[in-house]
Amino acid sequence: MTVDYARLIIGGGYGGMMAARELGRAGLGPGTLLVDLRSRAGYPHQSTSGFAEAWIRKYDLPIRGDAVAAPIRAMRLYGPSGRSRVVSPPGDVGGAAMGMVLQEDNVLANMEAEAIREGVTVLHSTMATHVSRITDGFRITTRNGQGTRSITGWRLLLFEGYHAHLAKQLGMVEPLRDDQFYRGYEITVPQRDQPPGEVRMWLPDRAETVPRASYHWDFPASSSGHATRRVGNASAKSDPHTAIWYFRRWWDAHRAEYDGAVLSRCGGIIPTAPPARTVYDSGAFIGGDTATTCCSVTGGGILGALESGYQCAHAIIRGQPKSYGKNLNWIRRELKVRYALKMLVVRLTYDEMDRLVDLLGTYPLPSVPQLNPLKQRRAFTRWALGADPRLFSTILTRGRFWQAVMPFF
Ligand SMILES: Cc1cc2nc3c(=O)[nH]c(=O)nc-3n(C[C@H](O)[C@H](O)[C@H](O)COP(=O)(O)OP(=O)(O)OC[C@H]3O[C@@H](n4cnc5c(N)ncnc54)[C@H](O)[C@@H]3O)c2cc1C
C-alpha cells in the first residue's frame, strides 16, 4: 500500500522533536512528517524547563548560551514547619545540582532546525484531530488555517502531551483519574533577594498554603536578559480555579519576598500516574507525557519525554519497533517507584516530613558512588538507619522503603 509518509509524528514538544531529530540524523528525515499545534517550536512555553546538565550531554542537545535562562547550583527543600535544608536532589530531574533552566522555544527551535535540515517536514499551527488504522498503517485527519486534510503513514509516533486524544482513540491509554495529575500554575516575577542559583521547593505546610499531595517551587530564570524567578504551584486533583486559589494563598504568605510585578503566567497539567504499560502497538508508539513518563514526585517530565523520543526513533532506525518498550523499561521502572514515593510522602505526618527534610539535608551524597542506584540505595539505608532509626522504621512500616527512598538517588 502507498502511504504519504513512512513516519508520522504528532506533537513537537521535547519527546516528538527528539524523535524527529534522531530520525533525521539517521537519514530517515525524508518520509517523516511532524505535526504540531503550536505556532512555532516550543512557543507558547508550557513549562519551567529545568534541566539536569547530564541530559544535555546524554542527548547531545543543541544548547546555545542564549537558551540558558539561569544555571542551578543548589536546591533548598522546605518542610511543613518552614525550616529548610539544601538537599542534593536526584541527578536526573529538573532542578538537579549542575542543572539549568532553559528557554523551551530556543532549545526546540534548534532541534527542529536540525530535523528540517535532515529532511523532516514540519507543519505548525496544525492539529491532528482523528486517527484510524488502515491496512499496514494509519490515517490521521489534520486541521489548520488551510482546512482539513487526510494524511496516511506507516508508523505513528504519538507525543501529543498529557491529553493523549489520539492515543485514546487507538485505545492505547486510559483517561487519567482525578488523583493522577497535578495541575501546575506558574508566574514569572523579577528576581529580588533570592539566592540566584538556588531552586526552592516547599512541601505541604501546616497552614495548608500548599495543599497536601502538592508542592510549590521557585526557580531562577531570566526574561529578556533580566534575572527573574518562576514561582509556581502544582496541586493534585485540582481544577484550574482551585490551583490558582491555592497559588494565591501561598503567594499571599510569601509575596513580601518578591517584587510584586508579574511578568507572565503559564499553567499546565503534569500527569503523575504510573507510566503506561503498553507503549507500542502494531506500528503505533506513545511517549513523553502521553505515556505518563513523568516523575510523580518532582513533576519533571522532560527526561521521560527526551528518553522516549530517543528510544522510539532508535527502535525504528534499527527496524525493531517492538524493542522500544524494552529499552524504555529502565525509566518506566524508576517512575513506578517515584509514584510509590508520592503515595508514601502524602501519608507522612507534618513532623515526619520535617524530619525527612532534615535527613535529606544531612546526607553526605558526594561520598556515594554516582549512577549506581543499587549501591546508592544500600549506602543511604546504612546511613539512614544510623542517622534517624525512628523515622527510618516509620517509613519502613508505611511503605516499601526500598522503593520509597530510591527516587532520591
Ligand atoms: C508549569 C509546568 C512546569 C514544568 N516544569 C518542568 C521542569 O522544570 N522540568 C521538567 O523536567 N519538567 C517540567 N514540566 C513537565 C514537562 O513540561 C513535560 O513533562 C514535558 O514537556 C513533556 O513533553 P512531551 O513532549 O511529552 O509533551 P509536550 O511538551 O506537552 O508537547 C506536546 C506537543 O504536542 C502538541 N499537540 C498536542 N496535541 C496535538 C494534536 N492533536 N495535534 C498536533 N499537535 C498536538 C502540543 O501543542 C505540544 O507542542 C513542567 C510542566 C508544567 C505544566
The ligand as an ORCA input file, in Angstrom:
! r2SCAN-3c Opt
* xyz 0 1
  C       4.030     24.513     34.836
  C       4.906     23.323     34.464
  C       6.274     23.325     34.804
  C       7.082     22.228     34.462
  N       8.415     22.265     34.777
  C       9.227     21.214     34.440
  C      10.628     21.245     34.717
  O      11.157     22.233     35.235
  N      11.386     20.166     34.408
  C      10.838     19.065     33.812
  O      11.577     18.071     33.560
  N       9.511     19.018     33.510
  C       8.699     20.060     33.797
  N       7.355     20.018     33.488
  C       6.846     18.834     32.775
  C       7.273     18.895     31.310
  O       6.947     20.184     30.787
  C       6.560     17.833     30.458
  O       6.631     16.586     31.094
  C       7.206     17.725     29.080
  O       7.135     18.976     28.418
  C       6.505     16.655     28.243
  O       6.985     16.681     26.931
  P       6.132     15.995     25.768
  O       6.941     16.148     24.521
  O       5.725     14.627     26.162
  O       4.779     16.816     25.676
  P       4.521     18.377     25.463
  O       5.696     19.192     25.864
  O       3.196     18.626     26.097
  O       4.404     18.506     23.886
  C       3.273     18.070     23.187
  C       3.186     18.863     21.892
  O       2.153     18.285     21.112
  C       1.306     19.310     20.605
  N      -0.008     18.678     20.409
  C      -0.849     18.186     21.347
  N      -1.937     17.639     20.783
  C      -1.762     17.798     19.453
  C      -2.557     17.436     18.325
  N      -3.716     16.784     18.465
  N      -2.096     17.746     17.093
  C      -0.912     18.392     16.915
  N      -0.124     18.743     17.949
  C      -0.546     18.438     19.203
  C       1.341     20.377     21.691
  O       0.974     21.650     21.154
  C       2.811     20.328     22.116
  O       3.621     21.150     21.302
  C       6.516     21.104     33.797
  C       5.158     21.106     33.447
  C       4.360     22.195     33.774
  C       2.914     22.173     33.383
*
